[in-house]
Amino acid sequence: MSKKGNIWVVPHKGGWAVKREKAQRSIVVTPTKQEADKIGHQIGKNSGVNVITQRKDGTIQSHDSYGNDPNPPTDKEH
């Protein structure tokens, strides 16, 4: 079984998009970042992959891991 790509929550024309890494098309486009982030995290948990959320300017805001990480992060974000 091939490894699934990470989930990205990115700015999109008309709202926010949830995309799988290296995919051409979005999984879903929502009008709000909060809604896209919620959907992205649900998909990430179900798939066991990372969820990366960007700011409006394209910089990374947060990075959450739902996979089997042998070296868990030491950040206290969540």
N, C-alpha and C positions, 0 to 999 in steps of 0.2 A: 504494500500500500504506500502510495507516495505521500509525502508530507504536504499538508495543506498550507497555503500561504497565510501570513498574518492578516489581521483585519485593520484597516485604516479608516478613521473618521476624518474627512477632509472637506475644506470649503468647496462649494460647487455653485455654479450659476443658478441663482434662485433658491439657495439654501445650503444644505450640508449633505454629503454623500457618504455612504458606507460602502467600502470597496475591499475586495480581497487583493492582497499584494500581487502585483504584476498583471492584474486583470484589466482588460480594456473597458469593460462596462461596470457600472455601479450595481451593487446588490439592491440598494434603495436610496432614494433622494428624499429628504425631509425638509420642511421649512425651518426647523430649529435645530441648533446644535445639541441641545439636551435630548431631544427625541432620537437623533442619529446616534448619539453616544450610548443611550440605553439599548438600542437595537444592536449596535456593534458589540457591546459587552455581552449581550445574550448569545450572539453568534460565536464570539470568542470562547465563552465558557463551554458551549455545546461542542465546539470543534477542538478545544484544548490548545488554542494558539494565543499569541500575543495580540493585544489591542493597542494601537497607537493613535492618539488623538492629536490633531494639529490645531493651532490657533488660526485665526483669520488670515494672518500674514504668512502662513505656511510653516512656521517653526513648530517644533514638537512641544505640546503642552503636557502630555502624560503618556506613560508606557506601562501597561498592565499585562502580567503574564498569567495565563491560565493553563499552561502546559506543565509537563513533568520537568521542573527545573531543578537540576542537581545542585545548583548554587543560587538559592533564593536571594533576592535583592535585600539590601540592608536599609533601603529608604523607608521612611515612616509616612509616606503619602496616604496610605489607606489603612 
